[in-house]
Structure formats: structure tokens, C-alpha cells
């Protein structure tokens, strides 16, 4: 499954080729955290800045809900 970039308001999630997302500041593009989500299980892994990571994880959760029953 190809992962899209996600505009999460205060943060922009840039899709990476490995299936994870970089959680970036939208005006500079600087990455503050990384979120990896498994569409089969809905499990998330977050690394980096805790505030950016949690915001990014919530956006990825909303995206993955389309695929996980």
C-alpha cells in the first residue's frame, strides 16, 4: 500500500519509502519525529519529539482506521 503525505494542521506528515512518516514542521519541513503504523494490526511506533510524535500518531491512527476493522 502506498502511503500518502498527511496534513495534520500544526504538523505535516511526509511519507517515507519504508512505510513510515516523518512528522515535520510545515513551514520549514524539519522532521521532529517519526511514526510507523502497521495497517494489518493498527499498531504504531513513535520516535523523536514526544509532542510531535503524539500529534503525528493521532493523524496516522485516523488514516489507518480506514484499513483496520
PDB file of N, H, CA, C and O in Angstrom:
ATOM      1  N   UNK A   1       0.838  -1.172   0.000  1.00  0.00           N
ATOM      2  CA  UNK A   1       0.000   0.000   0.000  1.00  0.00           C
ATOM      3  C   UNK A   1       0.890   1.244   0.000  1.00  0.00           C
ATOM      4  O   UNK A   1       1.810   1.366   0.809  1.00  0.00           O
ATOM      5  N   UNK A   2       0.605   2.142  -0.901  1.00  0.00           N
ATOM      6  H   UNK A   2      -0.142   2.043  -1.558  1.00  0.00           H
ATOM      7  CA  UNK A   2       1.323   3.404  -0.953  1.00  0.00           C
ATOM      8  C   UNK A   2       0.778   4.328   0.136  1.00  0.00           C
ATOM      9  O   UNK A   2      -0.436   4.483   0.270  1.00  0.00           O
ATOM     10  N   UNK A   3       1.647   4.922   0.889  1.00  0.00           N
ATOM     11  H   UNK A   3       2.633   4.797   0.779  1.00  0.00           H
ATOM     12  CA  UNK A   3       1.235   5.789   1.995  1.00  0.00           C
ATOM     13  C   UNK A   3       1.254   7.245   1.528  1.00  0.00           C
ATOM     14  O   UNK A   3       2.240   7.688   0.939  1.00  0.00           O
ATOM     15  N   UNK A   4       0.180   7.992   1.783  1.00  0.00           N
ATOM     16  H   UNK A   4      -0.621   7.632   2.262  1.00  0.00           H
ATOM     17  CA  UNK A   4       0.152   9.397   1.370  1.00  0.00           C
ATOM     18  C   UNK A   4       0.807  10.298   2.414  1.00  0.00           C
ATOM     19  O   UNK A   4       0.962   9.915   3.573  1.00  0.00           O
ATOM     20  N   UNK A   5       1.190  11.504   1.984  1.00  0.00           N
ATOM     21  H   UNK A   5       1.064  11.816   1.042  1.00  0.00           H
ATOM     22  CA  UNK A   5       1.536  12.545   2.941  1.00  0.00           C
ATOM     23  C   UNK A   5       0.239  12.936   3.642  1.00  0.00           C
ATOM     24  O   UNK A   5      -0.837  12.844   3.050  1.00  0.00           O
ATOM     25  N   UNK A   6       0.332  13.371   4.895  1.00  0.00           N
ATOM     26  H   UNK A   6       1.205  13.446   5.375  1.00  0.00           H
ATOM     27  CA  UNK A   6      -0.858  13.725   5.672  1.00  0.00           C
ATOM     28  C   UNK A   6      -0.680  15.137   6.222  1.00  0.00           C
ATOM     29  O   UNK A   6       0.308  15.426   6.896  1.00  0.00           O
ATOM     30  N   UNK A   7      -1.641  16.013   5.933  1.00  0.00           N
ATOM     31  H   UNK A   7      -2.444  15.778   5.385  1.00  0.00           H
ATOM     32  CA  UNK A   7      -1.640  17.348   6.513  1.00  0.00           C
ATOM     33  C   UNK A   7      -2.415  17.264   7.819  1.00  0.00           C
ATOM     34  O   UNK A   7      -3.629  17.061   7.816  1.00  0.00           O
ATOM     35  N   UNK A   8      -1.715  17.418   8.931  1.00  0.00           N
ATOM     36  H   UNK A   8      -0.729  17.582   8.934  1.00  0.00           H
ATOM     37  CA  UNK A   8      -2.341  17.294  10.250  1.00  0.00           C
ATOM     38  C   UNK A   8      -2.423  18.645  10.953  1.00  0.00           C
ATOM     39  O   UNK A   8      -2.318  18.712  12.178  1.00  0.00           O
ATOM     40  N   UNK A   9      -2.608  19.709  10.199  1.00  0.00           N
ATOM     41  H   UNK A   9      -2.693  19.655   9.205  1.00  0.00           H
ATOM     42  CA  UNK A   9      -2.743  21.038  10.800  1.00  0.00           C
ATOM     43  C   UNK A   9      -1.406  21.611  11.213  1.00  0.00           C
ATOM     44  O   UNK A   9      -0.658  22.115  10.375  1.00  0.00           O
ATOM     45  N   UNK A  10      -1.096  21.541  12.497  1.00  0.00           N
ATOM     46  H   UNK A  10      -1.703  21.131  13.178  1.00  0.00           H
ATOM     47  CA  UNK A  10       0.157  22.101  13.013  1.00  0.00           C
ATOM     48  C   UNK A  10       1.375  21.298  12.577  1.00  0.00           C
ATOM     49  O   UNK A  10       2.503  21.776  12.685  1.00  0.00           O
ATOM     50  N   UNK A  11       1.158  20.087  12.087  1.00  0.00           N
ATOM     51  H   UNK A  11       0.241  19.699  11.999  1.00  0.00           H
ATOM     52  CA  UNK A  11       2.250  19.213  11.653  1.00  0.00           C
ATOM     53  C   UNK A  11       1.942  18.658  10.272  1.00  0.00           C
ATOM     54  O   UNK A  11       0.780  18.485   9.904  1.00  0.00           O
ATOM     55  N   UNK A  12       2.990  18.380   9.515  1.00  0.00           N
ATOM     56  H   UNK A  12       3.934  18.520   9.814  1.00  0.00           H
ATOM     57  CA  UNK A  12       2.846  17.777   8.196  1.00  0.00           C
ATOM     58  C   UNK A  12       3.577  16.439   8.231  1.00  0.00           C
ATOM     59  O   UNK A  12       4.756  16.379   8.578  1.00  0.00           O
ATOM     60  N   UNK A  13       2.879  15.376   7.872  1.00  0.00           N
ATOM     61  H   UNK A  13       1.921  15.424   7.590  1.00  0.00           H
ATOM     62  CA  UNK A  13       3.486  14.042   7.896  1.00  0.00           C
ATOM     63  C   UNK A  13       3.913  13.675   6.485  1.00  0.00           C
ATOM     64  O   UNK A  13       3.082  13.510   5.592  1.00  0.00           O
ATOM     65  N   UNK A  14       5.215  13.548   6.297  1.00  0.00           N
ATOM     66  H   UNK A  14       5.890  13.681   7.023  1.00  0.00           H
ATOM     67  CA  UNK A  14       5.792  13.228   4.996  1.00  0.00           C
ATOM     68  C   UNK A  14       6.026  11.727   4.923  1.00  0.00           C
ATOM     69  O   UNK A  14       6.771  11.162   5.724  1.00  0.00           O
ATOM     70  N   UNK A  15       5.380  11.091   3.952  1.00  0.00           N
ATOM     71  H   UNK A  15       4.775  11.550   3.301  1.00  0.00           H
ATOM     72  CA  UNK A  15       5.519   9.641   3.784  1.00  0.00           C
ATOM     73  C   UNK A  15       6.945   9.296   3.369  1.00  0.00           C
ATOM     74  O   UNK A  15       7.560   9.996   2.564  1.00  0.00           O
ATOM     75  N   UNK A  16       7.453   8.215   3.927  1.00  0.00           N
ATOM     76  H   UNK A  16       6.954   7.646   4.580  1.00  0.00           H
ATOM     77  CA  UNK A  16       8.798   7.728   3.612  1.00  0.00           C
ATOM     78  C   UNK A  16       8.688   6.417   2.834  1.00  0.00           C
ATOM     79  O   UNK A  16       7.693   5.705   2.968  1.00  0.00           O
ATOM     80  N   UNK A  17       9.688   6.093   2.030  1.00  0.00           N
ATOM     81  H   UNK A  17      10.497   6.671   1.921  1.00  0.00           H
ATOM     82  CA  UNK A  17       9.642   4.845   1.244  1.00  0.00           C
ATOM     83  C   UNK A  17       9.537   3.580   2.095  1.00  0.00           C
ATOM     84  O   UNK A  17       9.056   2.555   1.611  1.00  0.00           O
ATOM     85  N   UNK A  18       9.982   3.634   3.362  1.00  0.00           N
ATOM     86  H   UNK A  18      10.374   4.467   3.755  1.00  0.00           H
ATOM     87  CA  UNK A  18       9.936   2.439   4.217  1.00  0.00           C
ATOM     88  C   UNK A  18       8.569   2.233   4.870  1.00  0.00           C
ATOM     89  O   UNK A  18       8.399   1.302   5.657  1.00  0.00           O
ATOM     90  N   UNK A  19       7.582   3.097   4.553  1.00  0.00           N
ATOM     91  H   UNK A  19       7.719   3.854   3.914  1.00  0.00           H
ATOM     92  CA  UNK A  19       6.241   2.932   5.098  1.00  0.00           C
ATOM     93  C   UNK A  19       5.968   3.724   6.355  1.00  0.00           C
ATOM     94  O   UNK A  19       4.874   3.636   6.911  1.00  0.00           O
ATOM     95  N   UNK A  20       6.935   4.497   6.816  1.00  0.00           N
ATOM     96  H   UNK A  20       7.824   4.568   6.364  1.00  0.00           H
ATOM     97  CA  UNK A  20       6.723   5.333   7.995  1.00  0.00           C
ATOM     98  C   UNK A  20       6.470   6.771   7.538  1.00  0.00           C
ATOM     99  O   UNK A  20       6.493   7.068   6.343  1.00  0.00           O
ATOM    100  N   UNK A  21       6.229   7.650   8.499  1.00  0.00           N
ATOM    101  H   UNK A  21       6.210   7.409   9.469  1.00  0.00           H
ATOM    102  CA  UNK A  21       6.046   9.069   8.215  1.00  0.00           C
ATOM    103  C   UNK A  21       6.990   9.873   9.081  1.00  0.00           C
ATOM    104  O   UNK A  21       7.181   9.566  10.258  1.00  0.00           O
ATOM    105  N   UNK A  22       7.589  10.920   8.490  1.00  0.00           N
ATOM    106  H   UNK A  22       7.434  11.170   7.534  1.00  0.00           H
ATOM    107  CA  UNK A  22       8.306  11.924   9.268  1.00  0.00           C
ATOM    108  C   UNK A  22       7.289  12.980   9.671  1.00  0.00           C
ATOM    109  O   UNK A  22       6.516  13.448   8.834  1.00  0.00           O
ATOM    110  N   UNK A  23       7.281  13.360  10.945  1.00  0.00           N
ATOM    111  H   UNK A  23       7.908  12.980  11.625  1.00  0.00           H
ATOM    112  CA  UNK A  23       6.391  14.413  11.432  1.00  0.00           C
ATOM    113  C   UNK A  23       7.190  15.710  11.351  1.00  0.00           C
ATOM    114  O   UNK A  23       8.155  15.910  12.088  1.00  0.00           O
ATOM    115  N   UNK A  24       6.768  16.589  10.439  1.00  0.00           N
ATOM    116  H   UNK A  24       5.984  16.426   9.839  1.00  0.00           H
ATOM    117  CA  UNK A  24       7.551  17.779  10.111  1.00  0.00           C
ATOM    118  C   UNK A  24       6.820  19.066  10.476  1.00  0.00           C
ATOM    119  O   UNK A  24       5.590  19.122  10.499  1.00  0.00           O
ATOM    120  N   UNK A  25       7.613  20.095  10.759  1.00  0.00           N
ATOM    121  H   UNK A  25       8.612  20.049  10.740  1.00  0.00           H
ATOM    122  CA  UNK A  25       7.083  21.442  10.917  1.00  0.00           C
ATOM    123  C   UNK A  25       6.723  21.900   9.501  1.00  0.00           C
ATOM    124  O   UNK A  25       7.578  21.842   8.616  1.00  0.00           O
ATOM    125  N   UNK A  26       5.483  22.354   9.254  1.00  0.00           N
ATOM    126  H   UNK A  26       4.789  22.401   9.972  1.00  0.00           H
ATOM    127  CA  UNK A  26       5.048  22.571   7.879  1.00  0.00           C
ATOM    128  C   UNK A  26       5.762  23.686   7.117  1.00  0.00           C
ATOM    129  O   UNK A  26       5.874  23.599   5.895  1.00  0.00           O
ATOM    130  N   UNK A  27       6.246  24.723   7.788  1.00  0.00           N
ATOM    131  H   UNK A  27       6.154  24.793   8.782  1.00  0.00           H
ATOM    132  CA  UNK A  27       6.866  25.814   7.033  1.00  0.00           C
ATOM    133  C   UNK A  27       8.328  25.552   6.701  1.00  0.00           C
ATOM    134  O   UNK A  27       8.821  26.038   5.683  1.00  0.00           O
ATOM    135  N   UNK A  28       9.025  24.798   7.532  1.00  0.00           N
ATOM    136  H   UNK A  28       8.624  24.403   8.359  1.00  0.00           H
ATOM    137  CA  UNK A  28      10.446  24.537   7.276  1.00  0.00           C
ATOM    138  C   UNK A  28      10.704  23.136   6.737  1.00  0.00           C
ATOM    139  O   UNK A  28      11.729  22.891   6.100  1.00  0.00           O
ATOM    140  N   UNK A  29       9.773  22.216   6.992  1.00  0.00           N
ATOM    141  H   UNK A  29       8.940  22.415   7.509  1.00  0.00           H
ATOM    142  CA  UNK A  29       9.970  20.827   6.577  1.00  0.00           C
ATOM    143  C   UNK A  29      10.888  20.045   7.503  1.00  0.00           C
ATOM    144  O   UNK A  29      11.214  18.891   7.224  1.00  0.00           O
ATOM    145  N   UNK A  30      11.311  20.667   8.611  1.00  0.00           N
ATOM    146  H   UNK A  30      11.046  21.604   8.838  1.00  0.00           H
ATOM    147  CA  UNK A  30      12.196  19.970   9.547  1.00  0.00           C
ATOM    148  C   UNK A  30      11.442  18.845  10.254  1.00  0.00           C
ATOM    149  O   UNK A  30      10.355  19.054  10.792  1.00  0.00           O
ATOM    150  N   UNK A  31      12.035  17.651  10.244  1.00  0.00           N
ATOM    151  H   UNK A  31      12.918  17.482   9.807  1.00  0.00           H
ATOM    152  CA  UNK A  31      11.411  16.486  10.882  1.00  0.00           C
ATOM    153  C   UNK A  31      11.717  16.487  12.374  1.00  0.00           C
ATOM    154  O   UNK A  31      12.865  16.662  12.784  1.00  0.00           O
ATOM    155  N   UNK A  32      10.671  16.289  13.187  1.00  0.00           N
ATOM    156  H   UNK A  32       9.738  16.147  12.854  1.00  0.00           H
ATOM    157  CA  UNK A  32      10.811  16.247  14.637  1.00  0.00           C
ATOM    158  C   UNK A  32      10.565  14.861  15.216  1.00  0.00           C
ATOM    159  O   UNK A  32      11.032  14.546  16.311  1.00  0.00           O
ATOM    160  N   UNK A  33       9.828  14.033  14.475  1.00  0.00           N
ATOM    161  H   UNK A  33       9.449  14.289  13.585  1.00  0.00           H
ATOM    162  CA  UNK A  33       9.505  12.694  14.977  1.00  0.00           C
ATOM    163  C   UNK A  33       9.258  11.780  13.785  1.00  0.00           C
ATOM    164  O   UNK A  33       9.171  12.230  12.642  1.00  0.00           O
ATOM    165  N   UNK A  34       9.146  10.493  14.074  1.00  0.00           N
ATOM    166  H   UNK A  34       9.216  10.127  15.002  1.00  0.00           H
ATOM    167  CA  UNK A  34       8.810   9.501  13.052  1.00  0.00           C
ATOM    168  C   UNK A  34       7.738   8.579  13.618  1.00  0.00           C
ATOM    169  O   UNK A  34       7.802   8.159  14.773  1.00  0.00           O
ATOM    170  N   UNK A  35       6.743   8.273  12.773  1.00  0.00           N
ATOM    171  H   UNK A  35       6.691   8.614  11.834  1.00  0.00           H
ATOM    172  CA  UNK A  35       5.657   7.370  13.151  1.00  0.00           C
ATOM    173  C   UNK A  35       5.613   6.239  12.136  1.00  0.00           C
ATOM    174  O   UNK A  35       5.607   6.471  10.928  1.00  0.00           O
ATOM    175  N   UNK A  36       5.583   5.016  12.642  1.00  0.00           N
ATOM    176  H   UNK A  36       5.588   4.827  13.624  1.00  0.00           H
ATOM    177  CA  UNK A  36       5.421   3.838  11.798  1.00  0.00           C
ATOM    178  C   UNK A  36       4.128   3.156  12.212  1.00  0.00           C
ATOM    179  O   UNK A  36       3.915   2.874  13.392  1.00  0.00           O
ATOM    180  N   UNK A  37       3.267   2.893  11.237  1.00  0.00           N
ATOM    181  H   UNK A  37       3.440   3.122  10.279  1.00  0.00           H
ATOM    182  CA  UNK A  37       1.986   2.253  11.524  1.00  0.00           C
ATOM    183  C   UNK A  37       1.812   0.992  10.710  1.00  0.00           C
ATOM    184  O   UNK A  37       2.137   0.961   9.523  1.00  0.00           O
ATOM    185  N   UNK A  38       1.303  -0.042  11.338  1.00  0.00           N
ATOM    186  H   UNK A  38       1.038  -0.017  12.302  1.00  0.00           H
ATOM    187  CA  UNK A  38       1.044  -1.316  10.667  1.00  0.00           C
ATOM    188  C   UNK A  38      -0.436  -1.380  10.288  1.00  0.00           C
ATOM    189  O   UNK A  38      -1.285  -1.458  11.175  1.00  0.00           O
ATOM    190  N   UNK A  39      -0.773  -1.347   8.974  1.00  0.00           N
ATOM    191  H   UNK A  39      -0.083  -1.283   8.253  1.00  0.00           H
ATOM    192  CA  UNK A  39      -2.178  -1.359   8.576  1.00  0.00           C
ATOM    193  C   UNK A  39      -2.892  -2.665   8.897  1.00  0.00           C
ATOM    194  O   UNK A  39      -4.122  -2.697   8.946  1.00  0.00           O
ATOM    195  N   UNK A  40      -2.147  -3.735   9.114  1.00  0.00           N
ATOM    196  H   UNK A  40      -1.148  -3.709   9.073  1.00  0.00           H
ATOM    197  CA  UNK A  40      -2.760  -5.027   9.453  1.00  0.00           C
ATOM    198  C   UNK A  40      -3.276  -5.043  10.895  1.00  0.00           C
ATOM    199  O   UNK A  40      -4.349  -5.577  11.173  1.00  0.00           O
ATOM    200  N   UNK A  41      -2.500  -4.451  11.805  1.00  0.00           N
ATOM    201  H   UNK A  41      -1.628  -4.017  11.579  1.00  0.00           H
ATOM    202  CA  UNK A  41      -2.844  -4.521  13.229  1.00  0.00           C
ATOM    203  C   UNK A  41      -3.245  -3.179  13.833  1.00  0.00           C
ATOM    204  O   UNK A  41      -3.870  -3.133  14.892  1.00  0.00           O
ATOM    205  N   UNK A  42      -2.885  -2.089  13.159  1.00  0.00           N
ATOM    206  H   UNK A  42      -2.377  -2.126  12.298  1.00  0.00           H
ATOM    207  CA  UNK A  42      -3.130  -0.762  13.721  1.00  0.00           C
ATOM    208  C   UNK A  42      -2.089  -0.342  14.738  1.00  0.00           C
ATOM    209  O   UNK A  42      -2.197   0.737  15.321  1.00  0.00           O
ATOM    210  N   UNK A  43      -1.076  -1.177  14.965  1.00  0.00           N
ATOM    211  H   UNK A  43      -0.988  -2.053  14.491  1.00  0.00           H
ATOM    212  CA  UNK A  43      -0.022  -0.873  15.940  1.00  0.00           C
ATOM    213  C   UNK A  43       0.851   0.269  15.427  1.00  0.00           C
ATOM    214  O   UNK A  43       1.202   0.313  14.248  1.00  0.00           O
ATOM    215  N   UNK A  44       1.201   1.201  16.335  1.00  0.00           N
ATOM    216  H   UNK A  44       0.916   1.165  17.293  1.00  0.00           H
ATOM    217  CA  UNK A  44       2.054   2.338  15.991  1.00  0.00           C
ATOM    218  C   UNK A  44       3.334   2.317  16.807  1.00  0.00           C
ATOM    219  O   UNK A  44       3.351   1.890  17.961  1.00  0.00           O
ATOM    220  N   UNK A  45       4.405   2.789  16.180  1.00  0.00           N
ATOM    221  H   UNK A  45       4.391   3.136  15.243  1.00  0.00           H
ATOM    222  CA  UNK A  45       5.672   3.025  16.873  1.00  0.00           C
ATOM    223  C   UNK A  45       6.042   4.482  16.623  1.00  0.00           C
ATOM    224  O   UNK A  45       5.958   4.965  15.494  1.00  0.00           O
ATOM    225  N   UNK A  46       6.450   5.176  17.675  1.00  0.00           N
ATOM    226  H   UNK A  46       6.519   4.783  18.592  1.00  0.00           H
ATOM    227  CA  UNK A  46       6.770   6.598  17.589  1.00  0.00           C
ATOM    228  C   UNK A  46       8.169   6.821  18.141  1.00  0.00           C
ATOM    229  O   UNK A  46       8.536   6.256  19.171  1.00  0.00           O
ATOM    230  N   UNK A  47       8.946   7.645  17.452  1.00  0.00           N
ATOM    231  H   UNK A  47       8.648   8.104  16.614  1.00  0.00           H
ATOM    232  CA  UNK A  47      10.265   8.028  17.959  1.00  0.00           C
ATOM    233  C   UNK A  47      10.454   9.522  17.721  1.00  0.00           C
ATOM    234  O   UNK A  47       9.821  10.109  16.843  1.00  0.00           O
ATOM    235  N   UNK A  48      11.330  10.122  18.512  1.00  0.00           N
ATOM    236  H   UNK A  48      11.843   9.645  19.225  1.00  0.00           H
ATOM    237  CA  UNK A  48      11.616  11.543  18.363  1.00  0.00           C
ATOM    238  C   UNK A  48      10.886  12.388  19.391  1.00  0.00           C
ATOM    239  O   UNK A  48      10.571  11.918  20.484  1.00  0.00           O
ATOM    240  N   UNK A  49      10.618  13.636  19.036  1.00  0.00           N
ATOM    241  H   UNK A  49      10.874  14.017  18.148  1.00  0.00           H
ATOM    242  CA  UNK A  49       9.969  14.591  19.933  1.00  0.00           C
ATOM    243  C   UNK A  49       8.598  14.074  20.366  1.00  0.00           C
ATOM    244  O   UNK A  49       7.782  13.723  19.515  1.00  0.00           O
ATOM    245  N   UNK A  50       8.327  14.020  21.679  1.00  0.00           N
ATOM    246  H   UNK A  50       8.991  14.305  22.371  1.00  0.00           H
ATOM    247  CA  UNK A  50       7.066  13.433  22.146  1.00  0.00           C
ATOM    248  C   UNK A  50       5.816  14.205  21.721  1.00  0.00           C
ATOM    249  O   UNK A  50       4.787  13.588  21.449  1.00  0.00           O
ATOM    250  N   UNK A  51       5.878  15.521  21.658  1.00  0.00           N
ATOM    251  H   UNK A  51       6.715  16.023  21.879  1.00  0.00           H
ATOM    252  CA  UNK A  51       4.696  16.299  21.266  1.00  0.00           C
ATOM    253  C   UNK A  51       4.402  16.095  19.783  1.00  0.00           C
ATOM    254  O   UNK A  51       3.262  15.826  19.405  1.00  0.00           O
ATOM    255  N   UNK A  52       5.426  16.223  18.949  1.00  0.00           N
ATOM    256  H   UNK A  52       6.352  16.441  19.256  1.00  0.00           H
ATOM    257  CA  UNK A  52       5.239  15.989  17.514  1.00  0.00           C
ATOM    258  C   UNK A  52       4.841  14.544  17.264  1.00  0.00           C
ATOM    259  O   UNK A  52       3.983  14.268  16.426  1.00  0.00           O
ATOM    260  N   UNK A  53       5.459  13.628  17.985  1.00  0.00           N
ATOM    261  H   UNK A  53       6.156  13.852  18.665  1.00  0.00           H
ATOM    262  CA  UNK A  53       5.167  12.211  17.808  1.00  0.00           C
ATOM    263  C   UNK A  53       3.732  11.864  18.130  1.00  0.00           C
ATOM    264  O   UNK A  53       3.103  11.098  17.401  1.00  0.00           O
ATOM    265  N   UNK A  54       3.198  12.417  19.220  1.00  0.00           N
ATOM    266  H   UNK A  54       3.709  13.039  19.813  1.00  0.00           H
ATOM    267  CA  UNK A  54       1.807  12.118  19.588  1.00  0.00           C
ATOM    268  C   UNK A  54       0.834  12.714  18.582  1.00  0.00           C
ATOM    269  O   UNK A  54      -0.150  12.073  18.214  1.00  0.00           O
ATOM    270  N   UNK A  55       1.103  13.935  18.134  1.00  0.00           N
ATOM    271  H   UNK A  55       1.902  14.456  18.433  1.00  0.00           H
ATOM    272  CA  UNK A  55       0.236  14.550  17.121  1.00  0.00           C
ATOM    273  C   UNK A  55       0.280  13.747  15.823  1.00  0.00           C
ATOM    274  O   UNK A  55      -0.751  13.513  15.192  1.00  0.00           O
ATOM    275  N   UNK A  56       1.475  13.331  15.435  1.00  0.00           N
ATOM    276  H   UNK A  56       2.313  13.521  15.947  1.00  0.00           H
ATOM    277  CA  UNK A  56       1.611  12.514  14.235  1.00  0.00           C
ATOM    278  C   UNK A  56       0.945  11.166  14.383  1.00  0.00           C
ATOM    279  O   UNK A  56       0.309  10.680  13.447  1.00  0.00           O
ATOM    280  N   UNK A  57       1.084  10.553  15.551  1.00  0.00           N
ATOM    281  H   UNK A  57       1.600  10.948  16.311  1.00  0.00           H
ATOM    282  CA  UNK A  57       0.472   9.244  15.789  1.00  0.00           C
ATOM    283  C   UNK A  57      -1.045   9.326  15.684  1.00  0.00           C
ATOM    284  O   UNK A  57      -1.676   8.417  15.144  1.00  0.00           O
ATOM    285  N   UNK A  58      -1.636  10.401  16.192  1.00  0.00           N
ATOM    286  H   UNK A  58      -1.123  11.139  16.631  1.00  0.00           H
ATOM    287  CA  UNK A  58      -3.097  10.553  16.104  1.00  0.00           C
ATOM    288  C   UNK A  58      -3.539  10.664  14.646  1.00  0.00           C
ATOM    289  O   UNK A  58      -4.554  10.081  14.264  1.00  0.00           O
ATOM    290  N   UNK A  59      -2.795  11.403  13.834  1.00  0.00           N
ATOM    291  H   UNK A  59      -1.971  11.877  14.144  1.00  0.00           H
ATOM    292  CA  UNK A  59      -3.133  11.524  12.411  1.00  0.00           C
ATOM    293  C   UNK A  59      -2.998  10.176  11.703  1.00  0.00           C
ATOM    294  O   UNK A  59      -3.833   9.830  10.867  1.00  0.00           O
ATOM    295  N   UNK A  60      -1.961   9.421  12.028  1.00  0.00           N
ATOM    296  H   UNK A  60      -1.283   9.703  12.707  1.00  0.00           H
ATOM    297  CA  UNK A  60      -1.776   8.101  11.421  1.00  0.00           C
ATOM    298  C   UNK A  60      -2.875   7.148  11.887  1.00  0.00           C
ATOM    299  O   UNK A  60      -3.367   6.346  11.094  1.00  0.00           O
ATOM    300  N   UNK A  61      -3.268   7.222  13.157  1.00  0.00           N
ATOM    301  H   UNK A  61      -2.869   7.874  13.802  1.00  0.00           H
ATOM    302  CA  UNK A  61      -4.391   6.393  13.644  1.00  0.00           C
ATOM    303  C   UNK A  61      -5.646   6.639  12.815  1.00  0.00           C
ATOM    304  O   UNK A  61      -6.323   5.695  12.409  1.00  0.00           O
ATOM    305  N   UNK A  62      -5.957   7.920  12.565  1.00  0.00           N
ATOM    306  H   UNK A  62      -5.407   8.687  12.895  1.00  0.00           H
ATOM    307  CA  UNK A  62      -7.146   8.242  11.764  1.00  0.00           C
ATOM    308  C   UNK A  62      -7.016   7.663  10.358  1.00  0.00           C
ATOM    309  O   UNK A  62      -7.985   7.137   9.809  1.00  0.00           O
ATOM    310  N   UNK A  63      -5.825   7.758   9.777  1.00  0.00           N
ATOM    311  H   UNK A  63      -5.038   8.185  10.223  1.00  0.00           H
ATOM    312  CA  UNK A  63      -5.607   7.208   8.441  1.00  0.00           C
ATOM    313  C   UNK A  63      -5.775   5.690   8.441  1.00  0.00           C
ATOM    314  O   UNK A  63      -6.449   5.145   7.567  1.00  0.00           O
ATOM    315  N   UNK A  64      -5.169   5.000   9.411  1.00  0.00           N
ATOM    316  H   UNK A  64      -4.621   5.442  10.121  1.00  0.00           H
ATOM    317  CA  UNK A  64      -5.202   3.534   9.432  1.00  0.00           C
ATOM    318  C   UNK A  64      -6.584   2.974   9.753  1.00  0.00           C
ATOM    319  O   UNK A  64      -6.874   1.829   9.408  1.00  0.00           O
ATOM    320  N   UNK A  65      -7.441   3.755  10.404  1.00  0.00           N
ATOM    321  H   UNK A  65      -7.206   4.686  10.684  1.00  0.00           H
ATOM    322  CA  UNK A  65      -8.801   3.274  10.705  1.00  0.00           C
ATOM    323  C   UNK A  65      -9.560   2.889   9.442  1.00  0.00           C
ATOM    324  O   UNK A  65     -10.517   2.116   9.501  1.00  0.00           O
ATOM    325  N   UNK A  66      -9.141   3.422   8.309  1.00  0.00           N
ATOM    326  H   UNK A  66      -8.364   4.050   8.262  1.00  0.00           H
ATOM    327  CA  UNK A  66      -9.770   3.062   7.039  1.00  0.00           C
ATOM    328  C   UNK A  66      -9.504   1.604   6.674  1.00  0.00           C
ATOM    329  O   UNK A  66     -10.257   1.011   5.902  1.00  0.00           O
ATOM    330  N   UNK A  67      -8.440   1.024   7.224  1.00  0.00           N
ATOM    331  H   UNK A  67      -7.828   1.506   7.851  1.00  0.00           H
ATOM    332  CA  UNK A  67      -7.986  -0.298   6.812  1.00  0.00           C
ATOM    333  C   UNK A  67      -8.104  -1.361   7.891  1.00  0.00           C
ATOM    334  O   UNK A  67      -8.140  -2.552   7.582  1.00  0.00           O
ATOM    335  N   UNK A  68      -8.164  -0.949   9.159  1.00  0.00           N
ATOM    336  H   UNK A  68      -8.135   0.018   9.410  1.00  0.00           H
ATOM    337  CA  UNK A  68      -8.216  -1.905  10.263  1.00  0.00           C
ATOM    338  C   UNK A  68      -9.633  -1.917  10.818  1.00  0.00           C
ATOM    339  O   UNK A  68     -10.139  -0.878  11.240  1.00  0.00           O
ATOM    340  N   UNK A  69     -10.276  -3.072  10.824  1.00  0.00           N
ATOM    341  H   UNK A  69      -9.865  -3.917  10.481  1.00  0.00           H
ATOM    342  CA  UNK A  69     -11.659  -3.130  11.326  1.00  0.00           C
ATOM    343  C   UNK A  69     -11.751  -2.870  12.825  1.00  0.00           C
ATOM    344  O   UNK A  69     -12.846  -2.886  13.388  1.00  0.00           O
TER     345      UNK A  69
END
